[in-house]
């Protein structure tokens, strides 16, 4: 009887030891998996952070440019800051058959928030014809035609220095001719007070 009791105790002791070993192995395995998952999570987070930072750097190097006029898809486009005028023309679908690029430098580097305007061939001819027809009228009236006057002529206007005169010429080249003398107020630096001083000196 004693031997049978000892055998039972021995078997129970062995089972307890086996159970403890299994339990220890299971707990250790779970901890290893947890550490591995944590490391993987940290790695993924760092990778995502690096990817986000790279995207931000790329965005910082981009510029926004608007192109209008004789291109197939005029719109606002985002380009790399090393882009040139030719690039935005291509992105906009290319030039139309009526495009006039005689005054466009396609190799010029683009600037952020710049406006590129591609004139129509007929528009350029009309403006040239209009300018030629109004020269005599400007001379006889004593007024300066703001649609065809050159830099030195514009500088003779009250309150118009070289900087504003250049802005007037740039407006004609990029936007088009003035439809009324009041349109000169669209020029940066020419407000109502400035207009009052020069309105009797100008015409279209």
Protein Blocks (a to p, Z undefined) as FASTA:
>chain_A
ZZmmmmmmmmmmmmmmmmmmmmmmmmmmmmmmmmmmmmmmmmmmmmmmmmmmmmmmmmmm
pccdddehjdfbgcdddddfkbcfklmmmmnopaafkbccklbcfkbccdehiacddddf
klmmmmmmmmmmmmmmmmmnopacfklpcfklmmmpghiafklmmmmmmmmmmnopcfbf
klmmmpghiafklmmmmmmmgcZZ
